[in-house]
């Protein structure tokens, strides 16, 4: 029995008698659940809490049956395919907006599911974005350039894909009445920190990637209100198998090197990182969508597990020990220019959502080894497994197509002013004027309202 403080015995606070206990038998403090007579003044014998608990239990079931689809922006990616799989498995309708840089193969398992839809297109293509957003009940924003090396290739491309895309997706969601927004951020926003960091710690981004995440977080959280529930998830460093595999992630890369080369190249062995399996990230996203939006509004959660805080050197040794059962593996240390160093607290998400990792590092390593054994992957150095290599390939398309992405909304705004709904006057005229005078990225955001009206 936990008698003092934030009691959560048996995972739900059973028997908590003082403090912020949750569950059966909470008698003092902010108790929730049956038998909480003094919890926030809600009814004798906690009846109001019992009713609230029932509604919270059935709410996800009702939403899954009657609500519009969950729009997963970037649903064809490394994390997105796991999110789609878990949402479908739990009865949600799912719509994916993805430019399919890696083709349709990562999504092929879902095409036969009547609750799955695919809109092929870029998140910054205004017409595709509006098509995908129509009727959605929530947005999970996973799209963008991920990782320091990929983001360092071209700053304009990175800001377009990460910051501007977030602004545009937010504006589309608000314009079309989508009330829930889950944003994928990163623990890399903490940068260099000698002490364990939590959601209340100061951010200290040391890379362009991390800076774009901080800027996007602020863009979204500034608009979080009773009509727009934004939740930011700061992901730990991801590992594990996916339908869209990656070998530019350190745990996956070390495993691939050990299996294929018998040699792990280790840089910065003393640097701390938090890790989390890709399936567990998807579980966290689903948990947020299932939760009461009032509890999730404006919240930031680190997503990971304290058991998976480790140094890069410790990770290399785990991989070496696992793969050495089948072949000899050596670890070679090289100097590192990467200054990031941070261990992260995941107490908030454990406390608020009951989230803990189900897949620890050893199991994730074994999973990758098994997939190599089955012949699932090509050579791990192939460009398709690297965000950096694929970003370089996509850059020329970005430079050629960026101007084209701005044309539909400018034309739409002009049409709105001449279509007989005001003949250039009224509500449409200020939008057109602003669209034509603003910078290209601002034109898209400012003109979005006109495009929504037309479409």
ZAMIKE-851303 format. One record per residue (C-alpha): residue in three letters; z, x, y. Coordinates in pm, whole numbers, plus 50000, padded with zeros to 5 digits. Example, Ala and Ser with C-alpha at 12.3 -4.5 7.8 and 13.67 -1.06 7.14 Angstrom:
BEGIN
ALA507805123049550 SER507145136749894 
//
This chain:
BEGIN
UNK500005000050000 UNK498935014050335 UNK501585002450581 UNK500595019950901 UNK497445027051098 UNK493955016251004 UNK494715005750652 UNK491835002650411 UNK493405005850069 UNK491144998849774 UNK488125001749998 UNK488854968950185 UNK492394972850306 UNK494134951850039 UNK497834952750098 UNK497624967150451 UNK500704954350634 UNK500634971250972 UNK497794983151194 UNK494154973651168 UNK494144962950805 UNK491164945250657 UNK491424922650356 UNK494034903750156 UNK497654906250260 UNK497234919950613 UNK500314906750793 UNK500494925051124 UNK497924939351364 UNK494254930651364 UNK494144917451009 UNK490984902050866 UNK490734880850555 UNK492964856750362 UNK496654858350447 UNK496324874150791 UNK498674851950997 UNK498894875351296 UNK495324888751312 UNK493984884551666 UNK495644850151692 UNK493094833251469 UNK494774803251307 UNK497784798351087 UNK497564816050752 UNK494364833050863 UNK492104802850802 UNK489724812651080 UNK489384846750920 UNK488704831550580 UNK485914810550730 UNK484524840550915 UNK484594860850596 UNK482604834150413 UNK479994832850688 UNK479654870550690 UNK479144869650314 UNK476414843050316 UNK474714853950638 UNK472524880950479 UNK471424856550208 UNK470374830450464 UNK468604856150679 UNK466624870150388 UNK465354835650296 UNK464614820650636 UNK464274848750893 UNK461064865750992 UNK460104898850832 UNK461804931750902 UNK459284953851079 UNK459554989750956 UNK457685011951199 UNK456765043051003 UNK457375025450673 UNK454835047150490 UNK456845079050540 UNK459435099350355 UNK462355076950452 UNK460365045350520 UNK459165040050165 UNK462775039750044 UNK463725015050318 UNK460854992150219 UNK461824994249852 UNK465464985349916 UNK464714957150161 UNK462284941149917 UNK464744945349630 UNK467354926249831 UNK465054897349910 UNK463884905450263 UNK460344900350383 UNK459004933850502 UNK456154943050732 UNK455124979350781 UNK453344993951083 UNK452065028650997 UNK449035049551086 UNK448915061050721 UNK448485097750798 UNK449345103750431 UNK447165075650300 UNK448135043250126 UNK449405059249805 UNK453085060449915 UNK452985022549960 UNK450895012849658 UNK453905000749457 UNK454474973249714 UNK450994958849760 UNK451444932949486 UNK454644919449637 UNK454064886749828 UNK456904895450068 UNK455214927950177 UNK452714931350462 UNK450944961950600 UNK449554966150950 UNK447634998650966 UNK447825014451308 UNK449655036951550 UNK452875025051711 UNK451425033652052 UNK448315012351995 UNK449384981952195 UNK447264956752006 UNK448434968451666 UNK452024969651783 UNK451944933751908 UNK450254922151587 UNK452964938551380 UNK455824926451600 UNK454854889451598 UNK457554868551432 UNK459684898251325 UNK463424892751300 UNK464354929551333 UNK462794963651389 UNK463584995651205 UNK462045023951408 UNK461395054351187 UNK458095065851337 UNK457455097851530 UNK457335135151483 UNK460245148251279 UNK461675183351271 UNK461855212451512 UNK458705230951395 UNK456445200251410 UNK457735190051752 UNK457245225051891 UNK453475224251831 UNK452625204452145 UNK455165190352391 UNK452875162752521 UNK452115150852169 UNK455815151552080 UNK456885131952386 UNK454125106552329 UNK454995101651962 UNK458775101752007 UNK459875091052356 UNK456975070252478 UNK456535052852143 UNK460215043052149 UNK459865028552498 UNK456815008752394 UNK458314995552070 UNK461464985252258 UNK459444967052522 UNK457354949052260 UNK460454938452070 UNK462114924852384 UNK458954907352502 UNK458514889852167 UNK462144879952125 UNK463124903851847 UNK466884906151870 UNK467774935151639 UNK466654971251664 UNK467724999851438 UNK466735034451562 UNK466495065851350 UNK468025094751542 UNK469325127951410 UNK472515148151385 UNK470485176551534 UNK471425161851874 UNK474755180251829 UNK472985214051832 UNK475505242251844 UNK479115230851800 UNK481905252351656 UNK484095222251567 UNK483355191951354 UNK481525166251567 UNK481725128451575 UNK479885100751756 UNK482065106252063 UNK481295143552085 UNK479045156452358 UNK475455160852247 UNK474065195852280 UNK470375195352182 UNK468785229552147 UNK465235219052048 UNK462535196252182 UNK462935174051875 UNK466625169051945 UNK466015163252316 UNK463505135652241 UNK466085119152016 UNK468735120452288 UNK466305106152543 UNK465225078452306 UNK468835069352227 UNK469605065652596 UNK466455045352654 UNK467475020552386 UNK471215018652440 UNK470755012152811 UNK469194978652719 UNK471614968252447 UNK473024934152543 UNK473834900452389 UNK470124893052341 UNK469104927352210 UNK471274943651944 UNK470524981051924 UNK472105003251660 UNK471465040751655 UNK471755060151330 UNK472045097951354 UNK470775110351020 UNK472095141350850 UNK469525165750708 UNK467695146650438 UNK466935157250081 UNK465625141949763 UNK462485127549606 UNK460305101849779 UNK456955085049726 UNK455855106350022 UNK457375139849923 UNK458365166850171 UNK459025203650108 UNK459765213550467 UNK463335201050423 UNK465685229250336 UNK467225215350015 UNK463835204149881 UNK462245237149985 UNK464915258349817 UNK464505238149498 UNK460715241649507 UNK460985279149565 UNK463445283249280 UNK461385262649033 UNK458005277449121 UNK458745312849245 UNK462145321349101 UNK463075332749451 UNK464895314849732 UNK464295327550085 UNK467545322750272 UNK467885325150650 UNK471135318750837 UNK473465316150535 UNK476575309550746 UNK475105280450942 UNK476665246350870 UNK474575215150813 UNK475325179550705 UNK473125165650426 UNK472305131250291 UNK470005118450017 UNK466995098350133 UNK468015068049923 UNK471405068150091 UNK469785067750433 UNK467895036450329 UNK471155021150205 UNK472745027450546 UNK469865010150726 UNK470114979750500 UNK473904979050551 UNK473424977650928 UNK470924949150898 UNK473304930150671 UNK476264934550907 UNK477314910651182 UNK475194920151486 UNK478224916451711 UNK479804945751528 UNK476614966451540 UNK475604960551901 UNK475354993052099 UNK476885013251817 UNK476045048851716 UNK476725060051358 UNK476425094151199 UNK474875088150857 UNK475965111450580 UNK479035120750381 UNK481655147150452 UNK481305159550093 UNK477775170450187 UNK478735192350482 UNK477935227650366 UNK476505260850480 UNK472905270250409 UNK474255298150187 UNK476305273349982 UNK473215251749940 UNK471175281449816 UNK473835289549557 UNK473875253549431 UNK470115254349385 UNK470275288449219 UNK472945276948973 UNK471045245248884 UNK467595260548835 UNK468925292248666 UNK469555271848351 UNK465785272448299 UNK464695304848465 UNK466025334448657 UNK466385327949031 UNK467175353449300 UNK468255347049658 UNK466775368949930 UNK468375368250277 UNK466295371950593 UNK467315370250961 UNK467165336351129 UNK466285325851482 UNK467695290951427 UNK470885287851631 UNK471925253151517 UNK475345251051359 UNK477315219051314 UNK479525200551066 UNK479705163151115 UNK482315135951072 UNK481105104650892 UNK484385086050914 UNK483085058851145 UNK480345046350913 UNK482735048350617 UNK485325028350806 UNK483035002150962 UNK480464997250686 UNK482165011450379 UNK479305036350349 UNK479595067150129 UNK476855087349966 UNK475945077749612 UNK473795108449544 UNK475365142649598 UNK473495175349632 UNK473605185949267 UNK472005153149156 UNK469365155649428 UNK468425190749317 UNK468135179448956 UNK465955150349067 UNK463445173549235 UNK463455196948935 UNK462715167448705 UNK459785156248921 UNK458325191548912 UNK458715191348534 UNK456835158348511 UNK453985172148722 UNK454535147449007 UNK453825172649282 UNK451005195949368 UNK451795230249506 UNK454785227349734 UNK453025247950004 UNK450185222650035 UNK449825208750386 UNK450495173150273 UNK454135182050205 UNK454735196850551 UNK455265177650875 UNK454285208951067 UNK450925212650894 UNK450115175550920 UNK451075175151288 UNK448595202851357 UNK445905182351181 UNK446765151151380 UNK446885168651717 UNK443125169251770 UNK442955131951699 UNK445765126051947 UNK443965144952221 UNK440735126152155 UNK442225091452119 UNK445085090052368 UNK442955076652654 UNK441555049752424 UNK445045036852350 UNK445535027752717 UNK442335007652758 UNK443284974652588 UNK446314967652806 UNK444524976253132 UNK441634953653035 UNK444034926652922 UNK445954927753248 UNK442714925453444 UNK441534896053234 UNK444864878753290 UNK444264879953666 UNK440724865253640 UNK441034839653362 UNK441664809253576 UNK445434811253540 UNK445814823353895 UNK442494839553993 UNK444164872154077 UNK447244856354228 UNK450604845554093 UNK452544863853826 UNK449644884053691 UNK448634901954009 UNK451694924954043 UNK451284935353679 UNK447634945053732 UNK448374964354048 UNK451174983353881 UNK449084990053571 UNK446235004953770 UNK448425027053991 UNK450915040253736 UNK450675070653513 UNK448975063453177 UNK452165059652973 UNK453755037853241 UNK450595016453253 UNK451045007252890 UNK454694997652925 UNK454234979253255 UNK451224960053131 UNK452714950252798 UNK453894916352924 UNK450364906453019 UNK449024916652681 UNK451724896652504 UNK450784865452701 UNK447144869252611 UNK447684876052244 
//
